[in-house]
Amino acid sequence: MPGGHAQTLRPFMWRAERLYPDTEIVSRTHEGRTRHTYAEYADRTARLANALDDYGIERGDRVATFCWNHTRHFETYFGVPNTGAQLHTINPLLPDEHIQYIVDDADDEIIFVDPSLAEKIAGAAEGAAEFDGVDFVAMGSEGIDALDAPAYEEFIADHSTEYDWPDLDGDQPAGLCYTSGTTGKPKGVEYTQSMLWSHTMASQTPQGIPMEDSDVVMPVVPMFHVNAWGMPFTAAAAGAKHVYPGPSPDPADLGALIEEEGVTISAGVPTVWLGLREHVEAGNDVDLSTLDTVIIGGAAAPQALIEWYDERGVEVLHAWGMTELSPIGTVSHLKSDLREADYETQVNKRSKQGLVAPGLEFEVIDEDGEEIPWDGEAFGELRIRGPWVTKEYFKRPEANEEEFVDGWLKTGDVVTVDEDGYMQLVDRTKDVIKSGGEWISSVELENAIMAYDGVSEAAVVGVPHERWQERPVAFIVVAEGVDRDELVERIETGLRDEYPKWWVPDAVEFIDEVPKTATGKFSKKDLREQYGDQSLVDGAVPEDDAPEQE
Ligand code: ADP
């Protein structure tokens, strides 16, 4: 339905510019902190669109970014799709082979590159036929010789601040993002204009991640990670102030931006918020008084972390999503009838992955192919569908056959749903630990362990075991000065009280850091590769002491 009636991104930008011309977009960049208003943003975005036309980008062409979170990157968020082209946000933390594969698969025409990432992309591009015909633009005031890239400021400079934005169809591809491909090649997920529109509108409902024009929104989640969970679009729809944390922000950078810009809503994976907690616990003073809400998603938010932020007046909204879902699927809001419940009950609900976002439907199918009851106990694989859930993978017919069934996306997540409708992720199908024919939830053990004082990160993986098939082993990162023996004793005793004996990890190993994926999540695959040999478990658990499980 073209002609200005379709579900497209353009009205969000138009409204922000007209209603909130003076509201700011702030960014930490390699050139210092920058500030623009929505009025300036609209001018610059029109210049970008004209420059892309001039370069020869046409409707349906793919324009890529290789960037951290900053205002110029945000300019591509509306500037590229609103012309009818498709914005492909590349994750710069991927290995070179994956970058080569996706640039080729997406058939990118041009890539906008941050100076700090120039070396990385030059390395991936060197001698790689996949990059033939791809041009680069440097995200800054200076070009990058090694890439033959003009400066972005020069690229857009001589162009008009007026642009005749076309009427697009809702089905027009607007975005493209690849899943990080923990197994096999990365898979592309296309976002159409109407998917991004409906995701933005659902985010703006009270049970989404709503924003107001008084909000100051800081997405820490990278803009290459599923459109920073759609926050730049939602913030623009609301006319909120944006704050972008720039290249590789550390907890001190985030703390400074929160304090100095008055951030009210922020979002990121648990490691970001664990990092800020540690920074504060180490004695650094960070004023969190403006911060109302932190959205934690991408991996399970430990209950202890939610409680820590609660104590400081910051509400954690736990959310679950996937690249395939643009990405929001569930958000853990408290239902009104739980608002009078005691804190323990509330925080228990809030630490689940949450209530399905309005607009989506799901079903949970057990191993016998039956739908599970909503009792908080039975589990199965989550399937989901709705307007912002992709219906297919980009150019991957074989993946489509495996991952979709009767119009539902098979998520690969094993979940329970309780009487109130709160979905809780038990594990990913590939991370669940299979011990003696039973399942152990690695996620639940991790959360339990991360609640112990002195533990900053914990990851639990199944390692092969002759008798039991797999046994859990916990890998933990501890704060300095912690008495390690005493801590292990405390954890093991605590877990034995709380869980069946065979759930208790056979070993608790100390490591310096849990390896992370390209999207900042714990990489169980790398952990298993580094430590998952049988000798560890055999050494740790003499056969006679192995827990009885029958
Ligand atoms: P990748 O597989 O590349 O990490 P996504 O970023 O799309 O891709 O990750 C989606 C997966 O991340 C989900 O299927 C789920 O397993 C996990 N996930 C997302 N949010 C949460 C959450 N709040 N709690 C636990 N796991 C989560």
Residues whose N, C-alpha, C, O or C-beta is under 5 A from the ligand:
A	BS01	ADP	T179 S180 G181 I296 G297 G298 A299 A300 A301 A319 W320 G321 M322 T323 E324 Q353 T411 D413 L425 R428
